Amino acid sequence: MPPPSFSRATAIQSLRTHEGIERLRFNLEEEHMLKMDWVMTLLKHTLTPVQVARALVQVYPFSLLCRFLKQCSPCPEKHRDMP
């Protein structure tokens, strides 16, 4: 049972706030996925392997893209394990 100070208006406002937060979360996830799709397309189809390597070296400590180096590499599979 809710506390005595808990009113119907508070409950309605709480539900609206929760719905707004859920919409914001969905929108942020959609935006993130669109940006990652754009970055992956850029890395896989537009830049050369040397350009990708240079870009990743420049942003290394500040970007999570370095985690996806193997996935994004435009090199053929047989060359991925080469140093």
C-alpha positions in Angstrom: 0.0 0.0 0.0 1.4 3.4 -1.0 2.3 5.9 1.7 -0.5 8.3 2.7 1.2 11.2 1.0 1.2 9.3 -2.3 -1.6 10.8 -4.5 -3.1 9.9 -7.7 -1.5 13.0 -9.4 1.9 11.8 -8.2 1.3 8.3 -9.6 0.2 9.8 -13.0 3.2 12.0 -13.1 5.5 9.1 -12.2 4.1 7.0 -15.0 4.4 9.8 -17.5 8.0 10.3 -16.5 8.7 6.6 -16.8 7.2 6.6 -20.3 9.3 9.6 -21.3 12.5 7.9 -20.1 11.6 4.8 -22.1 11.0 6.8 -25.3 14.3 8.7 -24.7 16.2 5.4 -24.2 14.7 4.0 -27.4 15.6 7.1 -29.4 19.1 7.1 -28.1 19.6 3.4 -29.0 18.2 4.1 -32.5 20.6 7.0 -33.0 23.5 5.0 -31.8 22.7 2.1 -34.1 22.5 4.5 -37.1 25.8 6.1 -36.3 27.5 2.8 -35.8 26.1 1.6 -39.1 27.5 4.7 -40.8 30.9 4.2 -39.2 31.0 0.5 -40.2 30.0 1.3 -43.8 32.7 4.0 -43.9 35.4 1.7 -42.5 34.4 -1.4 -44.6 33.7 0.2 -48.0 35.1 3.7 -48.3 38.5 3.8 -46.6 41.6 1.8 -47.6 43.2 -0.4 -44.9 46.0 2.1 -44.4 43.4 4.9 -43.9 41.5 2.8 -41.4 44.7 2.0 -39.5 45.7 5.7 -39.4 42.3 6.8 -38.2 42.3 4.2 -35.4 45.8 5.2 -34.3 44.7 8.8 -34.1 41.6 8.1 -31.9 42.9 5.1 -30.0 42.4 6.0 -26.3 39.2 7.8 -26.9 37.2 5.5 -29.1 35.5 2.1 -28.8 36.1 1.6 -32.6 39.4 0.0 -31.8 37.5 -2.9 -30.3 35.9 -3.5 -33.7 39.1 -3.4 -35.7 38.8 -7.0 -36.8 35.1 -6.6 -37.8 35.7 -3.4 -39.7 38.9 -4.3 -41.5 38.4 -4.1 -45.2 41.2 -6.7 -45.7 40.3 -10.2 -46.8 39.9 -12.8 -44.2 43.3 -14.5 -45.0 45.2 -11.3 -44.2 43.5 -10.4 -40.9 46.0 -12.4 -38.8 49.1 -10.9 -40.3 51.0 -8.4 -38.1 
